[in-house]
Amino acid sequence: MTALEANALFSKYLRSIERWIEKAQASAKERKFEGDVLLHARLAPDQFTFARQVQVACDAAKFAVAKLSGSEPPSHPDTEKTLDELKARIRTCLAYLETFGAERFAGSEDRQCSHPWMQGKWLRGADYVVQYAVPNFLFHVTTAYAILRHNGVPLGKTDYLTPIALQG
């Protein structure tokens, strides 16, 4: 998977999360509870909340494209207190991802990508995408999806997988 393809995947799933949040808000209204309580929902006591899963997914996407392009990502404080604010965070991240075309990723396959937790070690860009950036991003996306499903939001497999670029 190239950096450009990873960027497209990040954008696709962030848009999906935004749709899931809209379904969560509709579900909460229908079931007569304040939808923003879902921000604090989690699957296990030691896991991040729904809000934090979405924040980390956004951060994972922006850090990956920044590292792969040799640029600095913007800073986004984790201050969202409503589902609408979380959707705004996603839209801000998507706007940033849209600034990255193929030319921004020139040479990304061989770029050294590292994080502070890697303690001075690094991955080649092509390996970073496949071994860390995409799996890490999808872990948080999938966990956010599971939290909403666990809390009764009517999401199904097609909500997770679509849109799919069918041919023919």
N, C-alpha and C positions, 0 to 999 in steps of 0.2 A: 504494500500500500504506500503510495506516495504521500508527501506532505499535503499536496493539493487535494488528494482524495480524502485524507484524514480531516482536513478543514471542512470539506463538504459533509462528511459524516457528522462532525461536531455540530454543524449548523442544522442538519436534518433533525438530530435528536434534541437539540435545544428547542427547536420549533415544536417538536412533539411534547416536550415537557410543558410548554406554554399551553398547548391544547389540553393536556391532562389537568392542568390547574383550572382551566375554564370549566372542564367537566366536574372537577371537585367543587368549584363554586356553585355550579348548577345543582349538583347533588346535595350540597349542604342546604341550599335554599329549599329544595324539594323536601328534604328530611327535617327541615326547621331547626338547624343549628348554625352557629357562627362558623363559617368556613375557615376563618383564620386560625382556629384551634388546630387545624391540620399542620400548621407550621411547626408545632412542637411534637408531632407524632413521630414515633420511631418504632422499629421492629424489635429491638432489644435494648436493655438499659445501657449497654456500653457502645451502642451505635449512635451515629449522628442523627439529628432530627431531620425531618423532611426539608426544612429551610436550609439547613447546613449541607445536605446532600446536593441540593440545587446550586447553592453557592459554590461548592467544591467542583461540581460539574462545569460550571461557567469558568471557574479559575483554571481547571485542568485544560479546557479548550484554549483559553487565551494564552496560558503559559506555554502550551505545546507549539502553537503557531509562532509565538514570539521566539522561542528557542530555535525552532527550525528555520526561522528567517534571520536570526541574528539580531533581533530587535528587542526592545524593552516593552513589556506589557503595561497597560494602564493599571492603576490601582483602583480597586473597588472595595470600599469598606463594607463589612458584613453587618449592615444595619437594618436590613429588611424586617419589618414588623407586620406586614400584611401580605396576602397572596398577590394583590395588585402590585405591591412594591417588588415582590419576587419576579413577577412577569416583566416589570420594567428593567430589572437586573438582567434578565435573559435578553431582552431587546437591545440593551446597551452592549452586551457581549456579542450578539449577532451583528450589530453594526460594526464592531471592531473586526470580527472575522471576515466580513465582506470587503475589507480593505486589502485582503491578501489574494492576489492573483498569482499565476504561475511564476511570473518574474520575481516575486518576493521570495520564492522558495528555491531559486537557483542555487545549486550546490548544497542543498539541505541534506541530501543522502549521506554526505561525508562530514557534515558539521558536527562538532563535539557538543553534545547536549548533557547538561548536568543540573542537579538540584543540590542545595546544601546538605540534605540528608544522605547524599551519595558520598560524602566525605572525600571530596577531591577526585573521585572517579567519574567516568562519563560513559555515555553510549554514543555510537555513531548514529547520526540522524535517522537512517533507514531502520536501524534496530530500535531506536528510541520510539519511533512511531508504533511499531508492531509489538514490542515487548513491554512498553510502559504506557505511552500516551493514550493510545486507543483503549487498551484494557482498563486502565485506571478510570478514564472518562466513563466508559460503559458500566463499570462497577457502580459508580455513583448514580448514573441514570437509572439503571435497573433497580437499585435500592430505593430511589425516589418513587419509581413506578410501584414497587412492592408495598411501600408504606401506604400509598393511596389506595391500592387494592385491598390491603389489610383493613383499611378504615371504611370499606364499603363503597368506594367510588367505582362506578360501573365502567371499568376499563377492561378491555380484552386484548388478546394477542395482536389483533389488527391495529389497535391503538398504539402498540409498541412498535410494530414493524412498518407501518405505512408512513409516508407514501413510498411505494415501490415503483421504480422506473421500468415498468413492463414494456416490452418491445413487440412489434408486430401489429 
